[in-house]
C-alpha cells in the first residue's frame, strides 16, 4: 500500500540521559512521548513502535487516508510547536530541553502483521520506510529539524512552507532524491503559520538552490552568502558556500546531476 512514514528522534539524547537519574529520565521521556503520540493519533497516524526515545509512525493504514502526506507534515509541525511550550516549562522546572528531528517519506510498502511464529507486530516494510529513517538522521548533517522526501513534498508543496535542501543519495543508496526542509504551514494556519523569517528563508534558499542546480555557481555563491548574512545560524548556507567555491575552482564532471552521496547514516 502507498503509505507515509515518519521517524522522530531526540537530538543529544545520550548526553541528556547521562545528566538525569533513571527515574527522572523515565518520567521526562514519558511526558514527551505522551505529548507527541497524542498529536500523531489526532492527525490520523498509526504509532508503529517506540525505539527508546524515538517514535516510528505511519499514515494510510490500517485505515486509508487520502490526506496522509498532509497529516504527516502537519503532525511534525504541531509536535515542534508543542515542544516549544513544553521546553519553556521544563526549563522552569530545572529539566533539560528536548529538541526533536523528523524524517518523512511516502511510497509503496508492505504493511501487516510481521515477525516470528511466537511474536508478531503490525508494522511496515520497504524502501520508503528506510528512507524516512535516513532522512531523520541526516537532519544532523544539514542543521535542520524536519526533512521531507520528494515523494511527500510533491503531494503537499502548495500547502506548506518548504525550502529545498539538497539532492542526496542516503547511506546504502546510489540514486539521489530531492529533500526539503519543512519550515511551517501557510499564513493563517494558526500555530504552524510561517514567520517573516520563514518566508524570507524559503525565497532566498529557493533562488540559491536553483542557481546551484543550474551550475551557475557564481550566482549561487552570492545568494547563499546573502542567506548566511541574513540568517547567521543557518548551517545550510555555510555548507553550500563551500561547495560553490569548490566547483568554481574546479568544475564538476559533465554528467554532474547535483547528487551528494552521504558517507554515513
Buried (B, 14 or more C-beta within 10 A) or exposed (E): BBBBBBBBBBBEBEEBBEEBEEEEBEEBBEBBBEBBBEBBEEBBBBBBEBEEBBBBBBBBBEEEBEBBBBBBBBBBBBBBBBBEEBBEEBEEEEBBBBBBBBBBBBBEBEBEEEEEEEEEEBBBEBEBBBBBBBBBBBBBBBBBBBBBBBBBBEBBBEBBBBBBBBBBBBBEBEEBBBBBBBBBBEEEBEEBBBEEEBBBBBEBBBBBBBBBBEEBBEBBBBBBBBBBEEBEEBBBBBBBBEBBEEBEEEEEEEEEEBBBEBEEE
